């Protein structure tokens, strides 16, 4: 087992300030949600002397916004003036387990395809994830339904686990280990009692989340691909489509959605190639130059969103493209709930959830 360290809360805040001298540091800030009466957290670039804020659950924005912005260059320009904006060293605090798992889909799409997205790769290489355990959850959170724990087990550089007077710090990568060595005066070796306390805190939260999810009777991860194949022609899609307003919010807020359009932008005598986020709920998403559109109706587009998540990615990545963060549920003005769609399919197919 690799070494786990401890840092006192006041020392973490001092370290947090020091890191800003060498990195662009992004961390959660508190945003009150008047609609849900819940406290939300949103990423912001931390300014000088701004204190460290621990977020008990995931932020409003998905992690993908750091690597594939809504409007972005499609190719790298290799002169110094153009490329430096893609090279800053960034630290992101407050990344949660659901986002780390969901981000596997982004890595698969932009790093493991026929072509590698050079800008995505540069940003990924120059970013450090300082994740943290969840200590609470939102009503829409359902990570356990996808067999994702509310604390990271992989994919992080450093992970913070809050205790009463400080945090346990676990390195999950070479970058994380190097960061600890660079600032080793802030860390001490964790005690066995502290490791036990972390274990108890994690187990207690899992039990609380299980009790929260039990009355919802959510479908099992193991049956979702079957639901897509056998439920392809059910009226579930028509039923839930009726309240869809084609805003694309579920696509844009999702940590695994990744579709984009290519466009040109004229700057002086140069046409720059850009990428812009696209949404499969948009009417023209699948429309081709000749006018044909295999996803002409909202019903088909809604079904496509689900089959991509729960059929395509299971076949191609071995996992569904959903991490149970619940962002799409919160953002949808039509109140379409991904959990309820899957439950409706299972009910109509008479498949035990």
Secondary structure, DSSP 8 states (H G I E B T S, - for coil): ---EEEEEHHHHHHHHHHHHHHSEEEEEEEEE-TTT--EEEEEEE--TT------SS--SS-GGGGTS-SEEESS---SHHHHGGG---EEEEEE-HHHHHHHHHHHHHHHSSSS--HHHHHHHHTEEEEEE--SS--TT--GGGGT--SS--SS-SEEEEE-SSEEEEEE-SHHHHHHHHHTGGG-EE--HHHHHHHHHHHHHHHHHHHHHHHTT----GGGHHHHHHHTTTSTHHHHHHTT-----HHHHH-SS---EEEEEEEETTEEEEEEEE--TTSTTTTB-TTS-BTT-SHHHHHHHHHHIIIIIHHHHHSS-S--S--HHHHH-TT---HHHHHHHHHHHHT---
